[in-house]
Amino acid sequence: MQIPSNSVLIIIDVQKAIDHSSWGRRNNQQAEANIAKLLSAWRATQRPIVHVRHLSTDPNSTYRPGQQGCDFKDIVIPNRGEKIVSKHVNCAFIGTDLEQWLRQNNYQTLIVTGVITNNSVEATVRVAGNLNFDTYVVSDATATFDKLDLEQNLHPAERVHALALANMHQEYATVVDTLTILDSV
């Protein structure tokens, strides 16, 4: 696999909010370390990077502005010149200039990482696929949390993650792992 030299690394919602105990148990504890490896490779090769941050309008959200949870995690703090997209809903394309910026710069290939796999990652990837971007989701550079279904059955984060990835794969994106992407940079 070979990805274009102008492939965009998109890091979704890797903010201190995800460390709050209210989220519960999560999978892929190595996700941030894998994102950092990708980020380092993108910086070393001067490829485009987009940092997406969630600015919640819910006063009870761990992602609400004005408190520490809204800050980027130290491992992914943007460098000067790296694009930051601030969103208020789960999808990074809704109410932002992300699509316009990608199109103006002729960026067609997106490498998506971040949290929450079955929420903001999946919502963004579905729209990216529908907008005809060539989209890759990095399975071990994404993470989610245990989830209750409507009958209050608890599903482990690993299963929720696997199902979200299956929903995206070959429909809206191609699911790959960090090593596959790093080998193609």
Beta strands, then each sheet from edge to edge (+ up, - down):
strand 1: 8-12
strand 2: 49-54
strand 3: 83-87
strand 4: 109-115
strand 5: 134-143
strand 6: 147-148
strand 7: 154-155
strand 8: 174-176
sheet 1: 3+ 2+ 1+ 4+ 5+ 8+
sheet 2: 6+ 7-
end
